[in-house]
Amino acid sequence: MAHSAEQAEFKVEVKRWLKSHRLDYRWVAEQCGVSEITVRNWMSQKNIPPLKQQLLEKVMVQMPSAMPAELAPEAEVPGVRVNATFALTVQITPEMYTRLAERAAAQGLTMEALVAQAIHGLVNDTETDSAAVLRSRKVILPTNQ
């Protein structure tokens, strides 16, 4: 019975942490390598498996606190959507993608290298080649609609 009380308390803590970091069950599912419905089942009726609970505990300790809501930017750049957790996802309009691709090509870079350089410059205030430092793991090209 004590185990169930510990699980219930942990689930409340996870929900609170997710809300404060503006994350959802889909994000938890991606981190744990399971479906979102599995996470929903864990959070509502089933116990979280011990290894998945350890993973969540580790992430919750290591991930920096979320930006206070009053400091979070509400207005974003038109045509750009950013989701940053441990990975960075940027969704842009097809027109903006084309402009960036043209700029990358003019500089003899891939789109990934151009973005990596821009991020590296923001972090380090330098214009060094960051291709060796930052690597792209996934690029989703815009669909034609």
ChimeraX attribute file (.defattr): number of C-alpha atoms within 10 A of each C-alpha:
attribute: neighborCount
match mode: 1-to-1
recipient: residues
	/A:1	6
	/A:2	7
	/A:3	9
	/A:4	11
	/A:5	10
	/A:6	11
	/A:7	18
	/A:8	17
	/A:9	11
	/A:10	17
	/A:11	18
	/A:12	13
	/A:13	14
	/A:14	19
	/A:15	15
	/A:16	12
	/A:17	16
	/A:18	17
	/A:19	12
	/A:20	14
	/A:21	18
	/A:22	13
	/A:23	15
	/A:24	14
	/A:25	18
	/A:26	16
	/A:27	16
	/A:28	20
	/A:29	16
	/A:30	12
	/A:31	14
	/A:32	16
	/A:33	10
	/A:34	13
	/A:35	14
	/A:36	17
	/A:37	12
	/A:38	15
	/A:39	21
	/A:40	15
	/A:41	12
	/A:42	15
	/A:43	19
	/A:44	11
	/A:45	9
	/A:46	13
	/A:47	16
	/A:48	19
	/A:49	9
	/A:50	9
	/A:51	10
	/A:52	15
	/A:53	17
	/A:54	12
	/A:55	12
	/A:56	18
	/A:57	14
	/A:58	11
	/A:59	14
	/A:60	16
	/A:61	9
	/A:62	9
	/A:63	11
	/A:64	10
	/A:65	11
	/A:66	15
	/A:67	12
	/A:68	9
	/A:69	11
	/A:70	7
	/A:71	7
	/A:72	9
	/A:73	8
	/A:74	7
	/A:75	6
	/A:76	9
	/A:77	8
	/A:78	9
	/A:79	12
	/A:80	12
	/A:81	12
	/A:82	12
	/A:83	11
	/A:84	8
	/A:85	14
	/A:86	9
	/A:87	10
	/A:88	11
	/A:89	14
	/A:90	12
	/A:91	17
	/A:92	18
	/A:93	14
	/A:94	15
	/A:95	11
	/A:96	14
	/A:97	17
	/A:98	13
	/A:99	11
	/A:100	17
	/A:101	17
	/A:102	15
	/A:103	15
	/A:104	17
	/A:105	13
	/A:106	10
	/A:107	10
	/A:108	11
	/A:109	16
	/A:110	17
	/A:111	18
	/A:112	18
	/A:113	19
	/A:114	21
	/A:115	19
	/A:116	20
	/A:117	21
	/A:118	18
	/A:119	14
	/A:120	19
	/A:121	15
	/A:122	11
	/A:123	9
	/A:124	10
	/A:125	10
	/A:126	12
	/A:127	11
	/A:128	11
	/A:129	15
	/A:130	18
	/A:131	17
	/A:132	8
	/A:133	9
	/A:134	15
	/A:135	12
	/A:136	13
	/A:137	7
	/A:138	10
	/A:139	11
	/A:140	8
	/A:141	11
	/A:142	13
	/A:143	7
	/A:144	5
	/A:145	4
